[in-house]
Structure formats: structure tokens, C-alpha cells
């Protein structure tokens, strides 16, 4: 026994220290082809934006029929293509999300690849607005923001400072604020890009994209033209007509418009179950749309939540990526170490069926193909999205393609382009053209 223990200790000593956590923006070895990091280094800036004199829906006074006004303060993480100095230290993100009631916030860290204030790379890059889910944090979406920045996108991730999701008496705030925050940040950064502000010198305000997860998906669909049902339960549930003013036909709906919008990505978007749009509102979306969802999403629903968006956004060229048997937590990074010991914390991040590294790699691949195609105008990316194979497991491996790590070249009846052998199992990819 003593000899066996000594052998184990020697083996641990020879192995050296445990490997540090990998940044989630760096895809796993089994990720599809386009998930890999791009040619650029990544820079990071933190912006503080203030929207003056905004109605505070949580301070609405029924007696007067008015809400008090306050400044809305938003922190934005800006990832951009950069040329960092050699051996520059990358960022480590710190954030917190609500713990299980009555426990307070649960703090965590996420390793990054971005370098704070790194010199911007030369070029003109599309501008992407990234919106997180209810009570989430933008740091938990660095897996996507940093990854896209390395490929030539300027990505602005909004910190929405939502109320604790467990307090449903405050639900009206994210319902009202999410689309307003997205539109405000998009319009503000477009103006700053035109003025050549730091971090935005290379941002092209005429090529915009929106990406939203869960509540962020709800807000992104509205800003993209999904007109809220003015008589629906969601609009009626926000007091004082504050949301009604921005609904379909409302006097302030046009304030949400973002010029230059080329594409929208909605990951597990909320809204349909709340009666947000009614049967016709989503027809107002005309930009190409990528929907990503799990068909066992118990939070926003699939058959009664995500799939209706695909069915009703009839004037958008749209693609639907489905993770079979997946739930709602598909838009977050893998659980940081600090979020792995408590089940409530863990379930913010992890899916019950799918390995998170695989989800992130597939999403990085498909989102890259979609944005490159519709925002950058790279028609070669269509081959990664257009396939006659709907169920990924039905694709046949192309004859003559050898090597254990080889990826498929795609083609009729074949495994989707860019995927490894047998790695599209459990996925669906559907497409409908705009009417």
C-alpha cells in the first residue's frame, strides 16, 4: 500500500501543476472548422454609457400615472481586432450572477484572450451588439465576443444590470429596457464609430449585426423590426403604457430602428410565451435571421417559443439550428470553477445533456458562417449553411476524405461542411427563404 501511494505521489509530481482553465473563446479540439480563432489579436475596452432621463418602470406611481425619471447607466465590454504587444497579459473577467434565494450573488471569473487597450488592427470591421440573458452577465458570453473579434468583428457586449430573476415583481424592467438598451447602445456606438472613438476606429457603422441570448434575443428581435403586439399581455403588463409607446404602430417605435442592420442572431429567444408579438409582429423582421435553440427548452419553450419565431418571421431569410434534447443554457460559457459546487449556480451555465464545449464550438462555427455571409458578404460561407440534410446524423461521410481529424467538404447528402466525421449527430439545420 505504501509503495502504491508513493507511486501516485511521484506521478503527480512529474505531471506538474494542473493545467489552467482555457479561455472559452478558444474552441475545443472537436469543434467544427469555422469555430477556430481568426487571424487577429483581440483588444478590450470597457465603456460607460449613460442614457439621460429614462422612465423608471419600477418607480411607477399609479396615483399620478407617471414614472420617475433617472439616468440609465450601462457598462459595455468592447472586443475589437487588435495587435497586442508580445507577451501582453490577457484579461481575466470577473462578474457575479444571482445565487439560489436567499443567498446573495455568486461571483466567478472567466479567463480571456483579449488584452486591455491593445492597439487596434488596421481595417474596417462590422459592428456587433451582444445582449445577454435575464440576470446574466456579458462576461459569461466572452466565448462568442472574443471569438468573433479575432475574426474581424467589433463586438459590444452590454451589461444590462437586470433585477434578480427570482424577484418576479420586477419583471417589467427587463421587458421594457432590453430593446431600449440595445437600440441605445447600437445607435451610440454607430455615432462614436463615425467619430473615430478609441476601440471603434475600425468599426463600420453601416454593417451592423445583433446577437441576443434569451431576454437578449427578445430585445434583438424587437429592434430588428419585430413589432410588439400593442394589445398583447406583455405590453399590457408593463404599467403606464411605457412599453406600448414602442409597440407596433406606437409613437416611439421608430426610435428603436438601427440603420445598417444586416443580420440578427437569436439564441433561445424569450418572448413568444409572453405574448410579445402576436401572430403578425415578427413579420416585420426583414434582416437575415439565425435562430439557435434546444428542443427541450423549459424556460422559453421550443414548440411554443422558439419554433414560432422561425415560422412567423416570414419576411426574413432564416436559418434554425436545433440542439436535440438541449435545454435553455446554451448561450452561456461553460461553468467557471466557482460555479461548479452549487447546482443552482451550475445550471446557469451547463446543459443536462450536451457538453458545453461542444455547444460553444458548434455555435462559433455556425454564427461565423452566418455573419460572414450576410454581414461581410462572403458568399463562400453559404456552403456551410445550405444543405439538403436536415438531421445532422443523416449526412453521409464523403468518399475519399480520410484522416481522423478531417472535416467534410459538404455537398448533396453529405455531412455538413466543416464538421468532423459523426460530429453533427443530435443537430438539425433548417432554412426558409423570405416570402
NORQUI-V567137 format. One record per backbone hydrogen bond with DSSP energy under -1.0 kcal/mol. CO is the residue of the C=O (numbers start at 1). NH is the residue of the N-H. Records with the same first field share a line. If there is no record, write none. Layout:
CO = NH / NH
//
This chain:
1 = 5
2 = 6
3 = 7
4 = 8
5 = 9
6 = 10
7 = 11
8 = 12
9 = 13
10 = 14
11 = 15
23 = 26
28 = 31
32 = 35
33 = 36
41 = 82
42 = 115
43 = 80
44 = 117
45 = 78
47 = 76
49 = 74
51 = 72
54 = 70
55 = 57
56 = 59
59 = 68
61 = 65 / 66
66 = 61
68 = 56
70 = 54
72 = 51
74 = 49
75 = 159
76 = 47
77 = 157
78 = 45
79 = 155
80 = 43
81 = 121
82 = 41
85 = 88
91 = 112
93 = 110
95 = 108
97 = 106
100 = 103
106 = 97
108 = 95
110 = 93
114 = 91
115 = 44 / 118
119 = 83
125 = 204
126 = 154
127 = 209
128 = 156
129 = 211
130 = 158
131 = 213
133 = 136
137 = 140
138 = 141
139 = 142
140 = 333
141 = 144 / 145
142 = 146
144 = 148
145 = 149
146 = 150
148 = 151
149 = 152
150 = 40
154 = 128
155 = 79
156 = 130
157 = 77
164 = 167
166 = 168
167 = 170
168 = 171
170 = 173
171 = 175
172 = 176
173 = 177
174 = 178
177 = 181
178 = 182
179 = 183
180 = 184
181 = 185
182 = 186
183 = 187
184 = 188
185 = 189
186 = 190
187 = 191
188 = 192
189 = 193
190 = 194
191 = 195
192 = 197
193 = 196
197 = 200
202 = 125
204 = 207
207 = 127
208 = 262
209 = 129
210 = 265
211 = 131
212 = 267
213 = 216
214 = 218 / 270
215 = 219
216 = 220
217 = 221
218 = 222
219 = 223
220 = 224
221 = 226
222 = 225
225 = 227
228 = 248
229 = 232
232 = 236
233 = 237
235 = 238
239 = 242
241 = 245
243 = 246
244 = 247
245 = 252
247 = 250
250 = 253
252 = 255
253 = 256
254 = 257
260 = 208
263 = 210
264 = 290
265 = 212
266 = 292
267 = 214
271 = 276
272 = 275
276 = 229
277 = 281
280 = 283
281 = 227 / 284
282 = 285
288 = 264
289 = 319
290 = 266
291 = 321
292 = 268
293 = 323
294 = 297
302 = 305 / 307
306 = 310
307 = 311
308 = 312
309 = 313
312 = 314
313 = 316
314 = 435
317 = 289
318 = 432
319 = 291
320 = 430
321 = 293
322 = 428
323 = 295 / 326
326 = 296
328 = 330
336 = 339
337 = 340
342 = 346
343 = 347
346 = 349 / 350
355 = 359
356 = 360
357 = 361
358 = 362
359 = 363
360 = 364
361 = 365
362 = 366
363 = 367
364 = 368
365 = 369
366 = 370
367 = 371
368 = 372
369 = 373
370 = 374
371 = 375 / 376
372 = 378
377 = 379
378 = 381
379 = 382
381 = 384
382 = 385 / 386
390 = 429
391 = 394
392 = 395
396 = 415
398 = 401
403 = 406
408 = 418
411 = 414
413 = 396
416 = 419
418 = 33
419 = 408
420 = 423
424 = 427
426 = 324
427 = 392
428 = 322
430 = 320
432 = 318
//
